[in-house]
């Protein structure tokens, strides 16, 4: 991953509402959640939510699909993994124990393994 792509992902997450949306979608798993359900859960007006969802999608952290008349959003696990790998790629330099961590609430354990294993 290039630094520019990592910065785009980190910038997208460096806002309270977008971070809350992303964390909610990670917890929802691959099936995702409708925009309406996200808006209701976070008490966020639809236009504001739409803006934040577009920013997360542009950064490659979430995906969007249409189911009937609903837009469903889901965490883009590959985008998340590449960011985590980029952040962790140099951490093992002679000290692999630094990178040996557990993701207690991970829905997809294989996708949440540390970059340095």
N, C-alpha and C positions, 0 to 999 in steps of 0.2 A: 504494500500500500504506500502510495506517495504521501508525503507530509500534507499536501494540499487537501487530499481527500480526508485524511484524519482530522484536519482542522475543520473541515465542513461538518463532519459528524459531531465533533466535540462542540462546535458552535451551536449546532442544532439542539444539543442536549443542555446547553448552558442557559436555559430559560426554564423557570419553574413549571409552567403549564406543559411545555413540550416534554420535560423530564417525566412529569406525572403521566402523561399520555403514553410515552414509551414504556415506562415501567408497568403500566396497566396492561399494555399489549403483550409484553413479555410474559406476564402472569397468565394472560388469556390463552397462550399457546398458539399453535399454528392455525387453529380455526378462526382466531381473531375476534373482533367485535364490531358491531355496527357503529357508524358515526353517532347515531342518536343515543345509543347506550353509553358511549364515551361522554357525550355532552351532558347527559343526565347525571352520570356518576361524578363528574368533575364540576357540575354546575357551571358550565361554560356555554355562552351563547353560540349558536350555530356558525355565524360568520367568523367569530374569533377562533373556534375550533377548526374550521376549515383552513384558516391561515396557518395554524400550527401544524396541522396534518400535512399540508403541502410542504412546509419546511422540512419536516421529518422524512417525507417521501423523497424530496429533492436530495437530501443528504444520504439516501440509501439505507435508512434505518427501519423503514416500514414499507409495506406494500399495500396496494388497494385492489379490490376486485368488486365486481357488481354481482349481487345475488338478488334477482328480481328487481325490486325498486330500491333496494338498500345498497349502500356502499359499505363494504366490510374492510376493515383495516387490520393488519397483522404485523407483528414484529418481523423484520427481515433478518433472520438468524445469521445468514452468511455475512451481511453487513456488520452485524454486531461482532461476530467472530473475527472478522478481518481487523476491526478496530482494536479489539482486545489483544489480538496477536501482535499488531503494530506497537501497542503500548508496552507489551511484555517481551518483545523480541530480544532485547538486550539484557533482561533481568537475570538470566542464568549464567552469565559470564563467570564461570568457576564456582557458582553457588546455587545448584539446582534446588536446594531446600527453600529458597526464596519464592520460587514459582509453584511450590506444591501447596495449593490451597483447595478448599472444598466449596462448591456452590450448593449451599444447603437447600435453596428453594428452586433449583433448576428443574424445569419441566422436561428438558431433553438432555439428560446427563452427558451423552456423547458429544453434544454440540457445545457443552460448557466446560470441557476439559481445558486445563491450562495450556497455554501456547508452548510451554517449555518441556512438556512431558516427553 
